[in-house]
Amino acid sequence: MQFNFNSSEPIYLQVAQQIEDAIFTGGFKEGEQIPSTTEISKEFHINPATVLKGMNQLVSRKLLEKHRGVGMFVAEGASNQITLNRQQNFYNKYVIGVVKEAVRLNINEEDLKKLIEQGYKSI
């Protein structure tokens, strides 16, 4: 985990994002226990309440589960939920904008599909 203490984004949101990214990339697997608030706070010199606030963001989104007296665990289905959420965000953030720009440029749907296929072939 890496945190930008000079960012305008609050540290607790960075904690939540870092843990979500680790779940998404397989660093934390479903059913696996994640490091405790104490471990994270000591390693990165962050207030434990800040770490807990970030973790609670993920609990409220049902990506993490609290097991009283044991710790936090990655919820079953968390990875799939993250993927679906990121796909929806991708659609909203990029696809809609690309389609709007294509319409402004008089690029029809078929030509846009060809451009996308061309893009896939170039990477």
MOCOR-V988522 format. One record per run of one state. SS is the DSSP state (a for helix, b for strand, c for the rest). FROM is the first residue (numbers start at 0). TO is the last residue. Records with the same first field share a line. If there is no record, write none. Layout:
SS = FROM-TO, FROM-TO
This chain:
c = 0-9, 25-31, 33-35, 44-46, 60-62, 67-69, 74-76, 104-107, 122-122
a = 10-24, 36-43, 47-59, 77-103, 108-121
b = 32-32, 63-66, 70-73
